[in-house]
Amino acid sequence: MSVIAQLPALLPDWVRTMSTTYLVLSAVVGLPALAILLNVARQFLPQGKNAPPLVFHIIPWFGSAADYGQDPYAFLFRNRDKYGDLFEFVLLGRRVTVALGPKGNNLSLGGKISQVSAEEAYTHLTTPVFGKGVVYDCPNEMLMQQKKFIKHGLTTEALQSYAPLMSAETEHFFAHELDLSSGSSTSSKTVEVFHAMSELIILTASRSLQGKEVRNALDSKFAKLFWDLDAGFIPVNFMFTNLPLPVNVRRDKAHKQISEFYRNIIQKRRTGEKRADGQDEHDMITALTGCQYKTGVELTDSDIAHMMIAILMAGQHTSSATSSWTLLNLAHRPDVYEELYNEHVKLFRNADGSWREVTYEDTKTMPIMDACIRETLRMHAPIHSIYRKVLSAIPVPSSLSAPSETESYIIPANNFLMAAPGVSAMDPKIWDQPKNWNPHRWLDEKGVGAAALENYYGTSGEQVDYGFGQVSKGTESPYQPFGAGRHRCVGESYAYLQLSVILSYVVRNFTLKMENKEFPSPNYQTMIVIPLKGMVTFTKRQAEV
């Protein structure tokens, strides 16, 4: 054996240990550095033919996750300026193709079910929360029929019956939860507005949509189960399925108990057990019981229970956010708030100074209220990004920043396709001063808002029946407050009624003051965009003191 070959054995132990440590450290530091170097170098090489431009990122797999997650809109607008309406970025190992603007929204939200799938994109997030067999845990055709069943509980007659129930719950909440009844000694109360509205929204929704049995069960125990279930809606669960996290363990336990709670109510109704007061209600459990798919298969108790969970939770998130942002903006704009109050005096004040209750029909005759809600939904879209899983390659129209007139981009299968209607709703190329909360833009019959509404609701837009009734497609409107295409929300009329009833009670009875020194920033770390610590003081109007 040569001397050189014997050297390692001749070295002291501490030298050999340091050499091994050096090699390990070199590997630990060097391999990631090499991966980063290769990742950067690869991005400077020519991309595949017809590939959309890729947002530059340094760290492989992690990609643009931090930049996108911190402020999605800043990320999207910045890259739109650089790459156009179509580009890709890497998000925790996934390739996401972003398609912006009205044409981009249509590419995703109006796409064929043979090319894009919402079910493939969302089922791992929603199924553990909502349950098996409903929403995204079933074929799209079944989901469309489920939406049609839900519409049975949202008839004009049902909505008319919901208004007084919502009014009663709102009055009870302010009187007993905030101690701001007309007879209490408390004249004002400062609250974290999203927390307060989250409580009120679930109370009004449970009482109207889900019946007295559900409302009466909303004690502290049920509330704890609900929040444990709601906690399952975290961004990490969108990217990774069923991680063994404590929050997911609590989510699964809560789902089991809440599902059993609904099934017990359904079984009592099926056996003919009457409510204690002997009255029937126009609630969603009644509407869903007995519904059958086209195949003749009837909804099971579990199906109805899971749909009830989905209805309560989906509406609770979006309406809580929208009501909170509306109140914050009204508190920030006392001039608009005064206009809204005067509208209510004109429409609802009786000769003796009392107020007439808001009815479902009234929601169509309050232009300023309508404008305030619409402007809030434009500026504060509850969901900033909408995803679809690409099932088969999609050739992109030349109108979406294609390389040339004879060449177009192609979005490959297995990519995620992302729409961001909030970008169109805040686009300075479309809207005048889009960052200003200005409800009056919706009162201009010849303005951009009117044109956007016509595209979204009116005859200028394509009418389609996806399986839950005729609706305007709306996928190319720059304003899409309740989604568009086949996944458009069927609860829009209900949401406007709920928001109008709650806001009307506030306007009549309180003045508002925003306690934040600056207008609250949006929290993008949650699945729904909510205000960060928005503090509002409700003060009883002088007539109520």
C-alpha positions, 0 to 999 in steps of 0.5 A: 500500500502506498504512503498516500493511501495510508495517509487517512489512517495516519491522521489524528482522529480530530483531523479525520472528524473535521474532514468529515464535517467539512464534507457534510457541510460542503454538501449541505451548503453546496447542493442547495447552492448548485440547485439555485444556480441551475434553476437560475441558469435554466430560466435564461435558456430559451423556454419551450415553444409556445410557453408563456413567459415565466416569472423569474424566481431564485429558489427552485420549487418554492418559486414565487410563493413569498412574493405572491403570498404577501400581496397577490395584487401587487404581484399580479399587477407588477408582472402584468406590466412586465409580461402582459396578461398571460404569464406563469409562476412557480408556487411550491412545486406547481406551475401556475398559469395566470390569465388576467383581464376580461379575456383571461377570466373567460379563459379560466371561468368560461373554459370547457369542463374537458379542459379545466376542472374546479373539482381537481383544483379544490377538492382536497381543500373543501372535502374535509370541511364540507364532506363527501359527495357534495360541491367539489367531491362529485362530478361537475354534472352532480354539482350543477344539480346540487346548485339547482336544488339549493335554488329551491330554497331561494325562491321569492317566497323564501326570500320574503320570509327571510327578511324579518328573521334577519331583522330580528336577529340583527336587533337582538345581536346589537341589543344583547351582544353589544349592549346597544339597545334603545333602553340600555345605558351604553351609548357607544361600543368599539368593536373589531368589525370583522369579528362582530360581523362574523358572529352576526352573519352566521346568526342571521344565516342560520336562522333564515336559511337553516331553521330555528333548530339550527339557530337555537343550537348556536351555543358556545359548544356549537360555535367552538365546533364551527370555528374548528371546522372553519380553521380547516380553510387554510392556504397550506391545505390548498397545496397539500392534502391532509397534513397531520396538523393539529388544526386538521385533527380538530377540523375532522372531529368538528366535521363529524359532530356537525354532520351528525347534528344536521342528520339528526334534524333531518331524520326528525323531519323525515319521520314527521316530527313537528317543531314545538310551535307547530310551524313549518319554515321555508328553510334549506333543509325543507327545500333539499329534502326529497330532491332527486338527481336526474338518475332518480337517486334521492339526496341522502341525509348525509348529502343534505347535511354536507350541503348545509355545512357548505351553504353556511360556511361559504356564505359566512366567509364572503358576507362577513368580509363584505359587510366589514369592508362596507362598514369600514368604508362608510365610517371612513366616508361620513358624507356617503354615510349621511347620504345613505341615512337620508335615503333610509329616511325617505324610504322607510321613516314613518310619520310618527318617527318609527321605521318600516322594516326592510323587505326583500322587495326593498333591496331593489329600490335602494340605489345608494345602498346598492351602490355602496355594496357594489363598490365594496365588492369591486374594491374588496373581492372576497377571493383574490385568486380562482384556480382551475386544474388544466386537464388537457392542453389549452391553446390561448387566443391571440388576444391574450398577449400571444407571441405573434399573429401566427403563433399562440401560447399553449397552457399544458395539462397539469398546470394550474390556471388562475383567474383574478377578477379583482385585477380587472375590477381594480384596473386603472385602464378600465376604471377611473381612480379605481383605488378610491371607494366611490359608490357614485360610479354605480349611479352613472347610467352611462359609466363603466359600472353600468356597462360592466353590470350589463355584461354581467347581468344583462342581455349583452352577455351570453345566456347559458344554462349549466344545469341550475337555470338560465344565467348570463355567462358574465365571464368577460365582465370586468366586475364579477362580484359572485363569480362567473360561468358554471361556478357562479354563486346561486346565493346572490339575491340572498347575500344582497338581502342579508347585507341590506338588512344588516346595514339598514339597521346600522344606518338607522340606529348608529353613527360610525367612527373608524378608530384606525389611524389609517384605513385597515390593510387587507389580510392576504394570509387567509383564504378570504381577504379580510381587514386587518384589525379594523376597529369601528365605534357604533354610537347610538343616534341622538333620537335613540339615546 
